[in-house]
């Protein structure tokens, strides 16, 4: 049996992993409505490639959005360029998105599904890149482990098919780090260009990839330090020069893409938009410098890029209203991302990660005994620099995440999981080869991997809302945290199916809908059937409406206690619903619904 297994090429297994992942993403994508951020990203990307105009969604770089929009170019779509919201208003991305998708006689489902093709391709490319780098570090068979863990991750299967920048960021971080470490190990002109272009691509995928700049500085220093300690003739200034050249090539790459996508963005409009967006930015001197960049035809592509970076900084400083562990807050929690990681990463994967971490720390402690720490560290860098690069990326990104006040989802941790999985595979390989009882260790590893696959298929088709057993499972995850961890508007099509065929038969002639997401309830359910709702409108029965549908995001932010950063009016807490359906004791409980649509929409038959 073992010989038969070894006769199978690992590439065949990789192809199977990629194919299954692709099928699951395409299938789930077909079932789901547009998620919240896609309402802005899809029309923005279309405006970039169709009109070469960057006025929409500048707070995210263009590359993923532009690629996603390419399949839309042959669809003869109507875009609201004659609307005042496009011509005069500043970054009115949400209204433009609603008009483009639902009010212009376009087919929104066809647009969304077509736009999701390239995000899925980038997700699949990330799986392949994980395998290729892991094969260099671990060998062709062990490289399958991190590729499988990434491909089977419910979070990857969820966000991998959305037109958002999170999986793209995971690809960018991994690609840029891989190419830069290859350049450090083999310094030639081609590898230098590839490293610079790789960094530029990453910077064009998500603004958080700016973290790669301090990472590359640190990696260049440690590489030079290791060479020096090991006795090689090495020049610090040569490394510094190469680093600067890498950054210059990356900047040229960013400039070229922004140059194309701002060609038809009127310079007067760009300047006025920049002034408006950065009106309250601090320090104002930096905002004014950005305005100066926007005023020049030569520098305005860079002005638009740095505008996006400043918008991210501005939003992070302002915080984001979120529900987490029984409380609604605007300032965030330092323990948010570690807790969310423990609740949403699958238990078998957590076991593999912690087992690898424990063995790795134990091995490090043993090897560090006997002095000569610097020499041993330098020797480690000489033989394991790529592994060290991944470790430094993980540590830097975790530090950034823990200090972030923008607590809006596990998706922001996606750049972490690929390097963590590769490091875990390295640790598990060492663990398996250390000591004896290899058969028992292989059996444990096989059981955990089968468990991992079972978790993934059990989560289907609700990958976005997946929570592990620690988090109460997928149907109970909303009690801990919502937003893109659980409810991003993905279940609107399922609500439409529920309304057309409710339990017990009959018809739902009218339903009040308090929906969080990108979809238009009137489009899917019928404008005569839907009554837009929110807490302060009171009890729908006063308007002879017997049905109420509420998204988990809105419900939790309405009924759960707030901290001192939030002021909630008394009529905004769904008080009438809480009186009608008292909330059971326990963390994160809500007024008990009569039905659930998908995972994220709660139905009340009043």
PyMOL commands that set and color helices and strands:
alter all, ss='L'
color gray80, all
select helices_A, chain A and resi 2-6+10-31+38-51+63-72+84-87+93-102+108-138+143-152+154-159+166-185+189-203+207-229+236-261+267-277+284-295+300-318+336-344+347-368+373-402+410-433+438-459+469-471+474-479+483-485+492-500+521-525+535-537+540-543+552-559+570-572+575-580
alter helices_A, ss='H'
color red, helices_A
select strands_A, chain A and resi 322-324+327-329+511-514+530-532+547-551+595-597+601-605
alter strands_A, ss='S'
color yellow, strands_A
deselect
rebuild
show_as cartoon
